[in-house]
Amino acid sequence: MTRQSGFWSDSLARLRRGRGACVGVVWVGLLLACAGLAPWVANEHPLRVAQADTTWWPVLEAYTSQDVGWTGALLACLTWVGLARLGRARAARTAALVVLGVTAVIASRVDPVNLAPNDWSEIAERGGTRLTWAPIRYGPQEIDKDAMLVGPGVSGHPLGTDANGRDVTARLLHGARTSLLVGLVAAGTATLLGLVIGALAGWYRGRVDALLSWGVQVVACFPTIVLVITVCAFARPSLVLVMLLIGLTGWTETARLVRGEVMRLRELAFVESARALGTPGIRILVRHVLPHAMGPVTVQAALGVAGAVMLESALAFLGLGPADTPSWGRMLQEGRDAQGSGGHLVLLSGLLVFFTICAWNMVGEALREATDPQGEDVL
């Protein structure tokens, strides 16, 4: 017997045929690779120290919980993609979850060693000692006092430095972490809130619908950027605060979308059949209705990531983001404040923000076409 394909397998097949989706996914994959491999590409500590009787890895000793988390996310993604290409979708999901679980346990127990950069010159002078350095011998916060605001092409700084002498390449790599983290967490929070509120409003209707719809209208009346700027101006800026604010103010469109889909689906025959069999209403909603509404929700989630990236960059550009976190928006601000000498900062960080937003928008558009059965050509 021929195995029939389901809705999501058909949608995934259509998604793979889309050029926009492939370009967007490749770009997001490159950002994830930059986030996971950042300590191995740009680091003020050697990757490896080989001596006559021992070999040790300073890059691993200085690993923080954030480094472990991003490396684990990259390994989980590679595991999932590798097994999925072999036709083992269920094993791919299980293996990816196992990798993420192990990563979370390791990250919670990481105790990085505070290594002093000045010690490496003394170690290198010892006989029989060989140091293996990263391609960029500077971390995102490492300052080179001999190269303040220099352009690309300078020895040791292929993309130049900022006004404080920090390497631009290292800060761009770590800025990818900020972009991905804010986009995914903020969009995930907004999607979850919108899914719950929209589902309850569309399923129960009546007073519940009226109350929740009123709450949606109230939140939607406030301009998101103004509300986030107001809170950040009075509170101590932090990456967690920025992510929560974007997520807690960006769920209204998802709620409206889910509400409409649930109201449409609850009148279909399969829902009536489940009711006739005595299935509880909440079980029908969770097990039967919501899975059919997830197509438009995934589209809105991808577009929400693009909006979150843009909003985080705008906040950082206005100086309302955390000062100790590398961010493309803050690099835009630093390039502007350099008054003509920071053109490379503006160009490089601006292009990365632009390409990232375009990539997520292309993924969202491709998801819309893939999950719309009417979008498939009828011969």
WOWO-V52446 format. One line per field, one symbol per residue. ss: DSSP state (2 for helix, 1 for strand, 0 for the rest). phi: phi as a letter, one per 40 degrees, with the letter a starting at -180 (. if undefined). psi: psi as a letter, one per 40 degrees, with the letter a starting at -180 (. if undefined). A space follows every 50 residues. Layout:
ss->???
phi->???
psi->???
This chain:
ss->00000022222222222022222222222222222222222100000111 00001102222000222222222222222222222000222222222222 22222222000000000022222200000111000100000010000000 00010010001000011222222222222222222222222222222222 22220222222222222222200222222222220000222222222220 02222222222222200022222222000022222222222222222222 22222222222222222000000000022222222220000022222222 22222222222222222222002220000
phi->.cccccccccccccccccccccccccccccccccccbdccbbacbccabb bcbabbbcccccccccccccccccccccccccccccgbcccccccccccc ccccccccbcbcccccdccccccccccgbbbbccdbcaccbcbbccacfb ccgcdgbcbgbcccgccccccccccccccccccccccccccccccccccc ccccffcccccccccccccccccdcccccccccbbccaccccccccccbb ccccccccdccccccccccccccccccgcdcccccccbccdcccdccccc ccccccccccccccccccgbccccbdacccccccccccfgcbcccccccc cccccccccccccccccccccccccccbc
psi->ihhhiaddddddddddehddddddddddddddddddeddedhheiidhhh ideihigddddehidddddddddddddddddddddeegdddddddddddd dddddddeehgihghhdeddddddeihehhhhiidhfhidehhheeghfi iieihegdeaiadeeihddddddddddddddddddddddddddddddddd ddddabdddddddddddddddhhdddddddddddihhidddddddddeef eddddddddddddddeeiddddddddeehidddddddddddeeedddddd dddddddddddddddddeeeihdehhidddddddddeefdefdddddddd ddddddddddddddddddddehdeehhh.
